[in-house]
Amino acid sequence: APLLPMVINTWNFPEANEEAWRLLNLEKGGVGQTRSAVVGGISICEKLQCDMAVGYGGNPDERGDTSLDALLMDGGTMEVGAVGDLRRIKSAIKVAQHVLEHTLHTLLVGDGADHFGIAMRFQNESLNSDESMAIWQNWTAHNCQPNFWRNVYPDPRTSCGPYKPLTTWDANATLSERIEIGPDNHD
Amino acid sequence: TITMAAIDEEGYIHVGTSTNGLRHTISGRVGDASIPGSAAYADNEVGAAMTTGDGDILMRFLPSLLAVEAMRAGKTPAEAVELVIQRIRKHQTFFDVAIIAVNRLGTYAVGCYGTGMAKNNGEFGYMVSSPGQPVRTEWVPC
């Protein structure tokens, strides 16, 4: 059997794959068909909050806010559009597409990425949800464990911040345990 | 994170990623999903690769770029995936990654390392659609 066309994605997110496959075949032979397939498929996951690992309302940072990262790459032109630490727009992959299609840049981050997306007429809205706030409150109630700090005081293995840098430390003794990676907690 | 590749009949490729990252990261942290060559990379002349896992580790090795360049150098997708895992293992004892490598003809391989990537009986799941076969979940042991 022929192997192409094809859509393949990490994790078992069937809705995303089905949508990309539908778009790939719907636009068979059309210009940019693989682009619309990838953007459309990933957009479905952003809307469905696949495993709470994609899209708004999941995995809050230590301030309690959800942020999004996304990238789109064209394997023919080698053009890339990407956004990092996007905090006010839900459709990260479409903002990345706009970076690719409407700028000469590759990666926009933080407030600048939000401002760009809003200028491109994406809705400005919070990415937090009741669930993400509950996750964050539970974390703070447990002394902010686990976290990503090391070589700071107070001891990040037992206390919340704010932290300050230690001036001396034993590099072998102060490696903090990493947060456990899992189906709902990964990049 | 979701990372995805679409390839048409002529071998035209796009890859994409989207994630809300890890929980409880330090504010301002950006993961590997935004970094070209880390969570995804594509070159129509060769193929594409996608990864998922701990972005703070993965972005240091640009694993998707490594996999595509390995295929450019003549390795099969399976060999490319193994090369990437071994490259990271040289420097990291504990890490979690799943990597998909697919060549421009549609032949693919998937590798997984680390218990965190397993969702079902120690296996990592991924989705594939191709002609003559329905959208399907496949699994690879970690």
Boltz contact constraints between the chains, C-beta under 6 A:
constraints:
  - contact:
      token1: [A, 1]
      token2: [B, 132]
      max_distance: 6.0
  - contact:
      token1: [A, 2]
      token2: [B, 131]
      max_distance: 6.0
  - contact:
      token1: [A, 3]
      token2: [B, 106]
      max_distance: 6.0
  - contact:
      token1: [A, 3]
      token2: [B, 130]
      max_distance: 6.0
  - contact:
      token1: [A, 4]
      token2: [B, 7]
      max_distance: 6.0
  - contact:
      token1: [A, 4]
      token2: [B, 9]
      max_distance: 6.0
  - contact:
      token1: [A, 4]
      token2: [B, 106]
      max_distance: 6.0
  - contact:
      token1: [A, 5]
      token2: [B, 7]
      max_distance: 6.0
  - contact:
      token1: [A, 5]
      token2: [B, 8]
      max_distance: 6.0
  - contact:
      token1: [A, 5]
      token2: [B, 9]
      max_distance: 6.0
  - contact:
      token1: [A, 6]
      token2: [B, 7]
      max_distance: 6.0
  - contact:
      token1: [A, 6]
      token2: [B, 106]
      max_distance: 6.0
  - contact:
      token1: [A, 6]
      token2: [B, 130]
      max_distance: 6.0
  - contact:
      token1: [A, 7]
      token2: [B, 6]
      max_distance: 6.0
  - contact:
      token1: [A, 7]
      token2: [B, 129]
      max_distance: 6.0
  - contact:
      token1: [A, 8]
      token2: [B, 5]
      max_distance: 6.0
  - contact:
      token1: [A, 8]
      token2: [B, 100]
      max_distance: 6.0
  - contact:
      token1: [A, 8]
      token2: [B, 128]
      max_distance: 6.0
  - contact:
      token1: [A, 9]
      token2: [B, 2]
      max_distance: 6.0
  - contact:
      token1: [A, 9]
      token2: [B, 4]
      max_distance: 6.0
  - contact:
      token1: [A, 9]
      token2: [B, 127]
      max_distance: 6.0
  - contact:
      token1: [A, 10]
      token2: [B, 3]
      max_distance: 6.0
  - contact:
      token1: [A, 10]
      token2: [B, 50]
      max_distance: 6.0
  - contact:
      token1: [A, 10]
      token2: [B, 52]
      max_distance: 6.0
  - contact:
      token1: [A, 10]
      token2: [B, 126]
      max_distance: 6.0
  - contact:
      token1: [A, 12]
      token2: [B, 125]
      max_distance: 6.0
  - contact:
      token1: [A, 12]
      token2: [B, 127]
      max_distance: 6.0
  - contact:
      token1: [A, 12]
      token2: [B, 137]
      max_distance: 6.0
  - contact:
      token1: [A, 13]
      token2: [B, 2]
      max_distance: 6.0
  - contact:
      token1: [A, 14]
      token2: [B, 135]
      max_distance: 6.0
  - contact:
      token1: [A, 16]
      token2: [B, 2]
      max_distance: 6.0
  - contact:
      token1: [A, 17]
      token2: [B, 127]
      max_distance: 6.0
  - contact:
      token1: [A, 17]
      token2: [B, 129]
      max_distance: 6.0
  - contact:
      token1: [A, 17]
      token2: [B, 135]
      max_distance: 6.0
  - contact:
      token1: [A, 18]
      token2: [B, 135]
      max_distance: 6.0
  - contact:
      token1: [A, 20]
      token2: [B, 6]
      max_distance: 6.0
  - contact:
      token1: [A, 21]
      token2: [B, 129]
      max_distance: 6.0
  - contact:
      token1: [A, 21]
      token2: [B, 135]
      max_distance: 6.0
  - contact:
      token1: [A, 24]
      token2: [B, 6]
      max_distance: 6.0
  - contact:
      token1: [A, 33]
      token2: [B, 8]
      max_distance: 6.0
  - contact:
      token1: [A, 34]
      token2: [B, 6]
      max_distance: 6.0
  - contact:
      token1: [A, 34]
      token2: [B, 8]
      max_distance: 6.0
  - contact:
      token1: [A, 34]
      token2: [B, 12]
      max_distance: 6.0
  - contact:
      token1: [A, 34]
      token2: [B, 14]
      max_distance: 6.0
  - contact:
      token1: [A, 35]
      token2: [B, 14]
      max_distance: 6.0
  - contact:
      token1: [A, 37]
      token2: [B, 6]
      max_distance: 6.0
  - contact:
      token1: [A, 38]
      token2: [B, 4]
      max_distance: 6.0
  - contact:
      token1: [A, 38]
      token2: [B, 6]
      max_distance: 6.0
  - contact:
      token1: [A, 38]
      token2: [B, 14]
      max_distance: 6.0
  - contact:
      token1: [A, 38]
      token2: [B, 16]
      max_distance: 6.0
  - contact:
      token1: [A, 41]
      token2: [B, 4]
      max_distance: 6.0
  - contact:
      token1: [A, 42]
      token2: [B, 2]
      max_distance: 6.0
  - contact:
      token1: [A, 42]
      token2: [B, 4]
      max_distance: 6.0
  - contact:
      token1: [A, 42]
      token2: [B, 16]
      max_distance: 6.0
  - contact:
      token1: [A, 42]
      token2: [B, 18]
      max_distance: 6.0
  - contact:
      token1: [A, 45]
      token2: [B, 2]
      max_distance: 6.0
  - contact:
      token1: [A, 46]
      token2: [B, 18]
      max_distance: 6.0
  - contact:
      token1: [A, 53]
      token2: [B, 1]
      max_distance: 6.0
  - contact:
      token1: [A, 54]
      token2: [B, 2]
      max_distance: 6.0
  - contact:
      token1: [A, 54]
      token2: [B, 18]
      max_distance: 6.0
  - contact:
      token1: [A, 58]
      token2: [B, 20]
      max_distance: 6.0
  - contact:
      token1: [A, 59]
      token2: [B, 20]
      max_distance: 6.0
  - contact:
      token1: [A, 59]
      token2: [B, 21]
      max_distance: 6.0
  - contact:
      token1: [A, 59]
      token2: [B, 23]
      max_distance: 6.0
  - contact:
      token1: [A, 61]
      token2: [B, 25]
      max_distance: 6.0
  - contact:
      token1: [A, 61]
      token2: [B, 27]
      max_distance: 6.0
  - contact:
      token1: [A, 62]
      token2: [B, 24]
      max_distance: 6.0
  - contact:
      token1: [A, 63]
      token2: [B, 27]
      max_distance: 6.0
  - contact:
      token1: [A, 66]
      token2: [B, 20]
      max_distance: 6.0
  - contact:
      token1: [A, 68]
      token2: [B, 20]
      max_distance: 6.0
  - contact:
      token1: [A, 69]
      token2: [B, 19]
      max_distance: 6.0
  - contact:
      token1: [A, 69]
      token2: [B, 30]
      max_distance: 6.0
  - contact:
      token1: [A, 69]
      token2: [B, 31]
      max_distance: 6.0
  - contact:
      token1: [A, 69]
      token2: [B, 33]
      max_distance: 6.0
  - contact:
      token1: [A, 69]
      token2: [B, 34]
      max_distance: 6.0
  - contact:
      token1: [A, 70]
      token2: [B, 17]
      max_distance: 6.0
  - contact:
      token1: [A, 70]
      token2: [B, 18]
      max_distance: 6.0
  - contact:
      token1: [A, 71]
      token2: [B, 17]
      max_distance: 6.0
  - contact:
      token1: [A, 71]
      token2: [B, 33]
      max_distance: 6.0
  - contact:
      token1: [A, 71]
      token2: [B, 34]
      max_distance: 6.0
  - contact:
      token1: [A, 72]
      token2: [B, 16]
      max_distance: 6.0
  - contact:
      token1: [A, 73]
      token2: [B, 15]
      max_distance: 6.0
  - contact:
      token1: [A, 73]
      token2: [B, 42]
      max_distance: 6.0
  - contact:
      token1: [A, 74]
      token2: [B, 14]
      max_distance: 6.0
  - contact:
      token1: [A, 75]
      token2: [B, 13]
      max_distance: 6.0
  - contact:
      token1: [A, 75]
      token2: [B, 42]
      max_distance: 6.0
  - contact:
      token1: [A, 75]
      token2: [B, 43]
      max_distance: 6.0
  - contact:
      token1: [A, 75]
      token2: [B, 44]
      max_distance: 6.0
  - contact:
      token1: [A, 76]
      token2: [B, 12]
      max_distance: 6.0
  - contact:
      token1: [A, 76]
      token2: [B, 44]
      max_distance: 6.0
  - contact:
      token1: [A, 80]
      token2: [B, 36]
      max_distance: 6.0
  - contact:
      token1: [A, 82]
      token2: [B, 34]
      max_distance: 6.0
  - contact:
      token1: [A, 84]
      token2: [B, 30]
      max_distance: 6.0
  - contact:
      token1: [A, 84]
      token2: [B, 34]
      max_distance: 6.0
  - contact:
      token1: [A, 85]
      token2: [B, 30]
      max_distance: 6.0
  - contact:
      token1: [A, 92]
      token2: [B, 18]
      max_distance: 6.0
  - contact:
      token1: [A, 93]
      token2: [B, 16]
      max_distance: 6.0
  - contact:
      token1: [A, 93]
      token2: [B, 18]
      max_distance: 6.0
  - contact:
      token1: [A, 107]
      token2: [B, 34]
      max_distance: 6.0
  - contact:
      token1: [A, 139]
      token2: [B, 24]
      max_distance: 6.0
  - contact:
      token1: [A, 147]
      token2: [B, 24]
      max_distance: 6.0
  - contact:
      token1: [A, 148]
      token2: [B, 25]
      max_distance: 6.0
  - contact:
      token1: [A, 148]
      token2: [B, 26]
      max_distance: 6.0
  - contact:
      token1: [A, 181]
      token2: [B, 54]
      max_distance: 6.0
  - contact:
      token1: [A, 181]
      token2: [B, 96]
      max_distance: 6.0
  - contact:
      token1: [A, 181]
      token2: [B, 116]
      max_distance: 6.0
  - contact:
      token1: [A, 182]
      token2: [B, 116]
      max_distance: 6.0
  - contact:
      token1: [A, 183]
      token2: [B, 119]
      max_distance: 6.0
  - contact:
      token1: [A, 185]
      token2: [B, 22]
      max_distance: 6.0
  - contact:
      token1: [A, 185]
      token2: [B, 23]
      max_distance: 6.0
  - contact:
      token1: [A, 186]
      token2: [B, 1]
      max_distance: 6.0
  - contact:
      token1: [A, 186]
      token2: [B, 52]
      max_distance: 6.0
  - contact:
      token1: [A, 186]
      token2: [B, 53]
      max_distance: 6.0
  - contact:
      token1: [A, 187]
      token2: [B, 1]
      max_distance: 6.0
  - contact:
      token1: [A, 187]
      token2: [B, 19]
      max_distance: 6.0
  - contact:
      token1: [A, 187]
      token2: [B, 21]
      max_distance: 6.0
  - contact:
      token1: [A, 187]
      token2: [B, 31]
      max_distance: 6.0
  - contact:
      token1: [A, 187]
      token2: [B, 32]
      max_distance: 6.0
  - contact:
      token1: [A, 187]
      token2: [B, 33]
      max_distance: 6.0
  - contact:
      token1: [A, 187]
      token2: [B, 55]
      max_distance: 6.0
